[in-house]
Amino acid sequence: MNSKLYVGNLAWAIEEKELETVFANYGEVLSVKIIKDRDTGRSKGFSFVEMESADAAQAAIEGLDGTDLGGRNLKVNIAQDRPKRERNFNSNQRWR
């Protein structure tokens, strides 16, 4: 099992340090990354948290999924790998 978690439905005011503190109750947190809009720098409302072990990740899911943080109910589950996107570098193709 993967130890990287997707955390959705975050309040925009939540910061990485606060999220790390919440998840540390379930095991060692290796990293926290709140995804932000590249133009405004504002949170997009979701994050990825990497736990030390699969057991810690499962404990965090069971303990935090659906709980209130900052006035919003968290959605916590195992992060899915991003699907590969096909890229077409054919210079003869024109965009319409």
TANORSUL-V490118 format. One record per run of one state. SS is the DSSP state (a for helix, b for strand, c for the rest). FROM is the first residue (numbers start at 1). TO is the last residue. If there is no record, write none. Layout:
# TANORSUL-V490118
ss:SS from:FROM to:TO
ss:SS from:FROM to:TO
This chain:
# TANORSUL-V490118
ss:c from:1 to:3
ss:b from:4 to:8
ss:c from:9 to:15
ss:a from:16 to:26
ss:c from:27 to:28
ss:b from:29 to:36
ss:c from:37 to:42
ss:b from:43 to:51
ss:c from:52 to:53
ss:a from:54 to:64
ss:c from:65 to:67
ss:b from:68 to:69
ss:c from:70 to:71
ss:b from:72 to:73
ss:c from:74 to:74
ss:b from:75 to:78
ss:c from:79 to:96
